[in-house]
Amino acid sequence: MRCDIENANKKSFSAKLILVLTFTLLLPAIKAQPVKQHGQLKVVGTQLMDAHNQPVVLHGMSLGWHNLWPRFYNKGVVHTLAKNWNCTVVRAAMGIELNDSGYLKSPADSKAKIKAVVDAAIKEGIYVIIDWHCHNIQLDAAKQFFREMATAYGKHPNIIYELFNEPDYETWPEVKAYSTTLIQIIRSIDTSNIILVGCPRWDQDIQLPAADPIKGYRNIMYTMHFYAGTHKQWLRDKTDAALKAGLPVFVSECAGMEASGDGAIDTTEWDKFVQWMDDRKLSWIAWSVSDKKETCSVLLPTAASDGKWNETDIKEWGILARKALKKY
């Protein structure tokens, strides 16, 4: 009898040990895949929250315009950004109007590029922003595109929709009407995933939606963009006022240089912005994975298309952005 009890205890201990070891081995993989860790995102008040009702803050990189730097729209780049740059989210910036490779003239190829990034992000277990990268209202085309994206990917908790990158001279009533139409279409298919709404003057007039937000829909956030060489304390103050008014804010594009994307990096202001976002638990995306001869492109033309970049391929801004991402 005693022998039977000892054998049973040994079996029980072995089973428990296997469970502990299995969990220990799986834990790094779970942590390495933010979507497994956080699950379905939602908005509570002004805060982005996860499936466990805990605040979640996403940090990542935006790819450059797909029709200007298509060579980076692949699974190798997404893998590198997720594993080596510590990105919990990537942004696929689909150019709409610019050149013959934009969505309006080449919709099939444009969608293929975006889907390659989205599929890779889902495989890596990170979040992904499907960004309608346009400065003008193109409602009919946007309706068709977001209907297709919601149908294809709405079941995945990885997905975030960005309806309008940087409206420039459109009024808030125009942007609001446009966005509401697209929200209705997406929500008829995808009831839960986060939707990002832009605001006038290149996403700086965040006070306008704060005074007149879209109502009747949940899990909506509003985008603010900054370039630290141009936008200073006044934009932080304006965004603070919007947050105080109850507006959920997501910084879907930012960088350290001038708003032109060029010029010197203002490291002092960049550090202020990063600390400010950390203090307010604001998610942010740095611009951009591209190899143009400008400050905001993080790569040199020598950089491999599949993400296997050498240190000598990464420019000053890329080193700073990666450093900021890795601290999380």
Secondary structure, DSSP 8 states (H G I E B T S, - for coil): -HHHHHHHHHHHHHHHHHHHHHHHHHHHHHHH-HHHHH-S-EEETTEEE-TTS-B---EEEEE--TTT-GGG-SHHHHHHHHHTS--SEEEEEEE-SSSTTSTTT-HHHHHHHHHHHHHHHHHHT-EEEEEEE-SS--HHHHHHHHHHHHHHHTT-TTEEEE--S---S--HHHHHHHHHHHHHHHHTT-SSSEEEE--HHHHT-THHHHHS---S-SSEEEEEEEETTT--HHHHHHHHHHHHTT--EEEEEEESS-TTS-S---HHHHHHHHHHHHHHT--EEEEEE---SSTT--B-TTS-TTS---GGGB-HHHHHHHHHHHT-
